[in-house]
Amino acid sequence: MVRKSIKPKKTKRNDGLAASKDKSRDVLARTGGGAGAEFVDGASKFLAAYGKFITPVIAAIIIAFGAYYFYTRSTTESEQELRNEIEQATKVDKLDELPGKMEEVISKADDAEMLRAFARYRYAIRAFELLERPYKPAQLKQVIGIMDGYLSEFGEDESRSAWNSRITNLKDALSADLKFLENDENKSLLPWTKDSVANKPETKVVEGANPIVVFVTSVGNIEIELYGNDAGNAVAHFVSLCEEGFFDRTNFNATSFSNSFNASGPFRNATILTAGSTGRPVGVELEKPTTAKEEDDVDLTPTENPYTIDYQGSTTNAFMAGSIALNRDNDDPMRARTEFFVVLEPSDSLAQNFSPLGQILGGEEGMKIARRLPNAQIFYTYVKQKTKDVDYTPRVYYDGWPVATLKRSDVPDPVRFSKLETQVVADKAVSEGGVNPLVVLELEKGDIVIELFEDVTPNTVANFINLIQEYFYNTECEFYRVEGTGTDLADIYQGGGLRIIQGGYDQSQSRDGYDYGIKNEAVDNDKYRAFFKLDNGGIANGRGTIAMARTNDLNSASCEFFINLKDMTEWDGKNSPYCVFGEVLYGLDLAATVAKDDRIKSAKVIRRRDHKYVPTVKYKTGGSGYVEKKPVELPKEAEEDEDAADKP
């Protein structure tokens, strides 16, 4: 018989796989052993006995959790809405508009028992921010009252120590300002507005004492003694700024700067306060703010000062609390403009990066005012005293013109140096040192500015300036000799040999009136050797210098010159030196691009001393000794410019 199905035969192997016929217990038995079975038995009995009580408890817990979640979420949303209302209420532009807005939201905070401290804190801070400058007593009293309202309720709350400290410090500062404003001695100075006229005291001239300037501010007057003996030009610069009213109606920074938390930076570990970054410079056109209407009576917007000075300060006075110093210019750290800083807490880093220019007088009383200067308005400044027989006209570098000149009442055009008027320097300024003549060689490609070493080679300089004043180089003069190649420094020195450009009028040709030679001032001249440190490894014919060309005759130089584009120490020998009489200050890169036969369009003196420049020369014919050079008639090409040119 054929079976339609085959049933498996039961064996002990098939029957013994499960611990029992309870399948759930079977799983636990195979994974957890007997302990699993006991747990299931116990749980089943517990649920059978108490299940009807536990189910409602669990449901209640779930409902409570849900209610708490939705309540908290609702409360958070309400708090955020109130916080937004508080912030919105502070967005007003005037102090008298603030109380109405803030008192409404503060009332809501009180009713809701939320953000009460925050609302009053923001009220106090915003009131301070809306104070008008210069401060007015009525407004100060109003803001101090608002701050008192916060402190009376939350001033002892340790959980808000940061807020409390800030409000307390601001209140103390404003209280000091209010005390100053209500002082009868100060009322005559206030209010000072843009329309006020400063009745500045007359400057006293004293002997043997440093100059003193006074800053009349909204928190009191500070007197500053300037270190005239140590930092003459920087002091003259600062005094001239005070005299012209540069700082008038400007502010000190709103907050002092402390870098004690930072181990780097020029002000590290010091606390300073800056002022003077903008002002009202002479010679700069001022414009109204772009937001002002034509009929608005507003102050003109100050523009950046148009010049810099060489950075300078005292080398004998140390930084201390109350010291002031010029800040360094952002574009050139070797220069300074008009920004200065007051030291509230000194540090060693200041001496490493700056030099003090003066010191606030008055001891601790002066420092009390200095500590209140943040955000103070400078009503005006004046010079209390000057030192007798000192000229306080500084030497400055006008923007785009890297050659120092005496400060002027107008800003010179920096486009072409040859367009500048000739500056005549008084003998007194010369005696103080560092004021040498400046000349400009105008080429098609641009200008080359050269400083002449008059104190070292006076006759050579006199000859060169005399040639320029007679328009010698304005007619048929060119750079007829160019030696070497390369325009950048690496190419020039890799090229080997000479690298010069030589110009003037070729001595192989003759020109009436200029057939002479001058003494070589590089020969047997101790001042020359000392100036260039030739006996101590120095060099005269160095890169960028200008020297007189000559024949083999040491004293044959007359009208030709050359500019060194690399160091040529071999031309400084005692037996046959080439006399260096100046140095290129501007345009050395341009000089390196000069090609043979490039024309000299013109030469001009833009700074000279107050005397005539007539050299002693030896003519090739008509005499054997040295005599004053005879004047030569101006070339016809230059006669039409004679009236406009500066004459010796």
Residue, then its C-alpha position, 0 to 999 in steps of 0.5 A: m500500500v502506498r502511504k500518502s504521508i509519512k509521520p515522523k517517529k517520536t523519539k527521546r531526541n524530539d521530546g526532550l528539546a523543551a523544559s516544559k510545554d509553556k513555550s514562553r518558559d521554554v525560551l527563558a529556559r534556554t536563554g536564562g536557565g531556571a531563573g527566567a522561569e521563576f521571574v515569569d511565574g512571579a510577575s504573572k502572580f503579581l499582576a494577577a493580584y494587583g493589576k487592577f490597582i497599578t493600571p490607574v496609577i500608571a495612567a495618572i503618572i502619564i497624565a501628570f507628566g503630560a500636563y507638566y510638559f504642556y505647562t512648562r512649554s506654555t510658561t517658557e513661551s510666555e517668558q520668551e514673549l515677555r522677554n521679547e517685549i522687554e527688548q522691544a521696549t528698549k528700542v527707543d532713540k531718546l531717554d524721555e521716551l524710555p520710561g513710558k515703554m519700560e514701566e508698562v512691561i515692568s508691570k507685566a513682569d511683576d504681575a506674572e512674577m517673571l523676569r522682574a530683575f531682568a526688566r529692571y536691569r535692561y531699563a537701567i542699562r538702556a537709560f545709561e546708553l541713551l544719556e546725551r553728551p555732554y551730560k546734563p544734570a537733570q538726565l543724570k539724576q533721572v538715570i541714577g534714580i532708575m539704577d537705584g530702583y534696581l539696586s534697592e530690590f536686587g542689589e543684595d541678590e548674590s545670584r545676580s552679582a555680575w549685573n549688580s556690579r555693573i549697575t553699581n559701577l555705572k551709578d558711581a561714575l554718573s554720580a561723580d559726573l553729576k557732582f562735577l556738573e553741579n560744582d559752581e566753579n565748573k558751571s561757567l564752562l557748561p554747556w559747551t556746544k558746537d556753537s559755543v566760542a571757546n574763551k581760551p586763556e592766553t598762553k604764557v611763555v616761560e623759560g626753562a620749563n616744559p610746555i603744558v596743555v589743558f583739556v577742558t572735558s565734561v568730567g573736569n580739566i586735565e593738565i598735561e606736561l609735555y616732555g619738550n626736551d626729549a621729544g621736541n618734534a612730537v611735542a611741537h606736533f601735539v601743541s600745534l594740534c591743541e592750538e588749531g583746535f583739532f581735539d575740540r568737540t571730540n570724545f575720549n573712547a567710551t571704555s578703557f582698554s585692558n589687555s591683562f587677560n591677553a599675553s600678547g599685543p602692544f598694550r598687554n597687562a596695561t589699561i589705557l584710554t584713547a582719544g584724538s583719532t579724528g578731529r578738525p585738521v587744518g586744510v582738510e575740507l569737512e562735510k556734513p553727515t550724509t543723513a543731514k538735510e541741507e538746512d540742518d544745523v549740525d557739526l561737520t563730519p571730521t576727516e582723517n588727519p592728512y599727515t604723519i610724523d616720525y614716531q617719537g617720545s621720551t627716552t628718559n621718562a618711564f610710563m606710569a599712571g597718568s602718562i600719555a603717548l602717541n599711538r602708532d599709525n596703523d599703516d606705518p608703525m614708524r609714524a604717528r598721526t593724532e591718536f594718543f592714549v592715557v595710561l590708567e594702569p602701566s605695564d612693561s609692554l608699554a615701554q617695549n612698544f611706545s614712548p611717553l610724550g607727557q604726564i597728567l599733572g595734579g597727582e591723585e586729584g588729576m588721576k581721579i579725573a583721568r579715571r572718569l574720562p571714558n566717554a567724556q567729551i572734550f569741550y576744547t583744549y588750549v596751551k597753558q604755557k610754552t617754552k621761550d624761544v622754541d618754535y612749535t611748528p612740527r616737521v610732518y609727512y603729508d600723505g603721499w609725500p614721504v618727505a618731511t616738511l614744516k607743517r603748513s596751513d594747507v595740504p600740498d598736492p602729493v601727485r607730483f613733487s615738482k609741483l610743490e612750492t619751495q619751502v625756505v627753512a629758517d636758520k633757527a630750525v636748521s640749528e636744531g638739526g635734521v633739516n636738509p635741502l630737498v630737490v626733485l628730478e622730474l622724469e617722464k615716468g615720475d619724480i625722484v626726490i633727493e635729500l642733500f647733505e649740506d652740513v657734510t658737503p656744503n660747496t658740492v650742495a651749493n653747486f648742485i642747487n645753483l645749477i638747478q636754480e639756473y635751470f641748467y638741468n631743464t634744457e638738453c639734459e638726460f641720463y646719457r650713461v646707464e651702466g649695468t642691468g636689472t631693476d629689482l635688488a636681486d637682479i642688480y646684485q647678480g649682474g655684477g659690475l657697475r649699476i649706475i645712472q649718470g645724468g646732466y650735461d656730458q662733460s665732453q661737450s662744452r656749455d658757456g659759463y660752466d667750464y669749471g671744476i669744484k673741490n672734491e669734498a670727499v678728500d681729506n674731510d674728517k666730517y665726511r668720513a665721520f658722517f659715513k663712518l668710513d673708518n669703521g666699515g661704513i660706506a659713502n657710495g652706497r645704494g641710493t646715494i647721489a655723487m658727482a661725476r668727474t674725470n681722472d682729475l679729483n677736482s674736475a666735477s662740475c655739472e654731471f652726477f650719478i645715482n648708485l643703484k648698488d653699493m660701490t665701496e671701491w669708490d670710497g678710497k682715500n686716494s680717488p673718492y667720488c664725492v657723495f652729496g645726497e641720497v634718494l628719498y623717493g623714487l629709487d625703484l623708478a631710477a632703476t628703470v631709467a634707460k639710456d637717453d631718458r630725458i630730465k624734464s626739470a629739476k627743482v628745489i622744494r626745500r632749502r635753507d635761508h641763504k644764497y647757494v653760490p659755489t666756489v669754483k675753479y674756471k678752466t680758463g681765465g684764472s688759477g684760483y677758486v672764486e665764486k661762480k659767476p651767474v649764468e643767464l637763464p636758458k630761453e626755454a626756462e624764462e617764461d617760468e622764471d616768475a613762477a619759480d622760487k628764487p634764491 
